[in-house]
Amino acid sequence: MWLRERCTSPASVQTATHQPLHQPCDFPPDLSIKRADLHEAASYASGSNKFLTVTFCDGHTSIFDAAVLDAEVDDFASYGIQQTDIKWPKLRCWDKSTGSDFFHTSYAAIMSGDPQKLLDLTSHLLADGHALVRGVPSRDMEVAAFARVVSGFPGGQVVRPTNWGPVFNVRSFPDAALKDLAYTADALPPHVDNPYRNPNPGFQLLHVLENECSSGESLAVDGFFAAEQLRAESPELFDMLRSTDVRWENDGGDRSTALVHWAPMLEVNQSSGVLTQVRYSPKSGGYCPALSMEEANLFYQARRRFSQLLNAEESTVRFQMVKGDLWIFNNLRVLHGRSSFNPQEGFRYLQGAYIDVDAVTSTYFRSKYKAQKMISDCDTA
């Protein structure tokens, strides 16, 4: 069945899209192989010198590029069927010593339409989890306009609206009638936003429209780095945070509703074990269910240690955002926060928005394919 679902003949898929034509229940429950032959060839679809012909018990025959099958076996995350190149940039985990010099680019570069500039930005967003854009015009709703450029989605509203609206305003007073710890001048320890939503917002954009304060330093923590530290120290503690669904809560900012989601603090890809999401936000609860005494002790030990790792100074990258800066980061991985600031120094006004992860990944692949085509066209010119 593994081979059969990789057949791309016209009898198996729509030729233009390689989307399967059949339901899993359409195949015999005892599907088997009657014959398989490996052939030498001077050239095949991808330049391979071997292809595999397989005849199944229901009479269907498929022909496979052997090198393509081997590549997917070796790296399931990098080779697709409906689109061949599905490889993301390699994850780079970081702490204060390795992550302080993170990727910066300019508003002009991204707005130029150059696919290589968008590829540079999205590559770093997927590999490092965040980037800083300089020189963004200090206009209301510019963060939403920039989100449309990053996503590359045509028309419509790209940002993920919440009960705070399409964008939210971070100042030292409530955003409209909505209250949150962020809308104060107090320090904010590292956290992710909105773990009480299902699904959680993927990427967050924070745009500085005004900042007359010398205080209020921004901070970033790589949740994947801390989680891998925990896994290396104690697989048992790591697994406790991965396997326990806790309760995340918010009152909507004005006690008008209940936003609730049950999910673990750590999520991994079930096939590879690679981390896919970190949830950590004490202000959103993360309340533990009623476990046995032994399990509860283990959970609270794991949560406490993970909290220590996330709040460690050696894990924290600090930087000062100024007017015109826009910080974009993976809200499923990078924890953000700030030191306290003194509103008597002047006005501090940030505007934020959320976009889904696939807004970034689709732009990464779109710009990657365009850049590759440009290089290929130049080589053949």
Rosetta blueprint (number, residue, H / E / L):
1 M L
2 W L
3 L L
4 R H
5 E H
6 R H
7 C L
8 T L
9 S L
10 P L
11 A L
12 S L
13 V E
14 Q L
15 T L
16 A L
17 T L
18 H L
19 Q L
20 P E
21 L L
22 H L
23 Q L
24 P H
25 C H
26 D H
27 F L
28 P L
29 P L
30 D L
31 L L
32 S L
33 I E
34 K E
35 R E
36 A E
37 D E
38 L E
39 H E
40 E E
41 A L
42 A L
43 S L
44 Y L
45 A L
46 S L
47 G L
48 S L
49 N L
50 K E
51 F E
52 L E
53 T E
54 V E
55 T E
56 F E
57 C L
58 D L
59 G L
60 H L
61 T E
62 S E
63 I E
64 F E
65 D E
66 A H
67 A H
68 V H
69 L H
70 D H
71 A H
72 E H
73 V H
74 D H
75 D L
76 F L
77 A L
78 S L
79 Y E
80 G L
81 I L
82 Q L
83 Q L
84 T L
85 D E
86 I L
87 K L
88 W L
89 P L
90 K L
91 L L
92 R L
93 C L
94 W L
95 D L
96 K H
97 S H
98 T H
99 G H
100 S L
101 D L
102 F L
103 F L
104 H E
105 T E
106 S E
107 Y H
108 A H
109 A H
110 I H
111 M H
112 S L
113 G L
114 D L
115 P H
116 Q H
117 K H
118 L H
119 L H
120 D H
121 L H
122 T H
123 S H
124 H H
125 L H
126 L H
127 A H
128 D L
129 G L
130 H E
131 A E
132 L E
133 V E
134 R E
135 G L
136 V L
137 P L
138 S L
139 R L
140 D L
141 M L
142 E H
143 V H
144 A H
145 A H
146 F H
147 A H
148 R H
149 V H
150 V H
151 S H
152 G L
153 F L
154 P L
155 G L
156 G L
157 Q L
158 V L
159 V L
160 R L
161 P L
162 T E
163 N L
164 W L
165 G E
166 P L
167 V L
168 F E
169 N E
170 V E
171 R L
172 S L
173 F L
174 P L
175 D E
176 A L
177 A L
178 L E
179 K L
180 D L
181 L H
182 A H
183 Y H
184 T L
185 A L
186 D L
187 A L
188 L E
189 P E
190 P E
191 H E
192 V L
193 D L
194 N L
195 P L
196 Y L
197 R L
198 N L
199 P L
200 N L
201 P L
202 G L
203 F E
204 Q E
205 L E
206 L E
207 H E
208 V E
209 L E
210 E E
211 N E
212 E L
213 C L
214 S L
215 S L
216 G L
217 E L
218 S E
219 L E
220 A E
221 V E
222 D E
223 G H
224 F H
225 F H
226 A H
227 A H
228 E H
229 Q H
230 L H
231 R H
232 A H
233 E H
234 S L
235 P H
236 E H
237 L H
238 F H
239 D H
240 M H
241 L H
242 R H
243 S H
244 T L
245 D L
246 V E
247 R E
248 W E
249 E E
250 N E
251 D L
252 G L
253 G L
254 D L
255 R L
256 S L
257 T L
258 A L
259 L E
260 V E
261 H E
262 W E
263 A E
264 P L
265 M L
266 L E
267 E E
268 V E
269 N L
270 Q L
271 S L
272 S L
273 G L
274 V L
275 L E
276 T E
277 Q E
278 V E
279 R L
280 Y L
281 S L
282 P H
283 K H
284 S H
285 G E
286 G E
287 Y E
288 C L
289 P L
290 A L
291 L L
292 S L
293 M H
294 E H
295 E H
296 A H
297 N H
298 L H
299 F H
300 Y H
301 Q H
302 A H
303 R H
304 R H
305 R H
306 F H
307 S H
308 Q H
309 L H
310 L H
311 N H
312 A L
313 E H
314 E H
315 S H
316 T E
317 V E
318 R E
319 F E
320 Q L
321 M L
322 V L
323 K L
324 G L
325 D L
326 L E
327 W E
328 I E
329 F E
330 N E
331 N L
332 L L
333 R L
334 V E
335 L E
336 H E
337 G E
338 R E
339 S L
340 S L
341 F L
342 N L
343 P H
344 Q H
345 E H
346 G L
347 F L
348 R E
349 Y E
350 L E
351 Q E
352 G E
353 A E
354 Y E
355 I E
356 D L
357 V H
358 D H
359 A H
360 V H
361 T H
362 S H
363 T H
364 Y H
365 F H
366 R H
367 S H
368 K H
369 Y H
370 K H
371 A H
372 Q H
373 K H
374 M H
375 I H
376 S H
377 D H
378 C H
379 D H
380 T H
381 A L
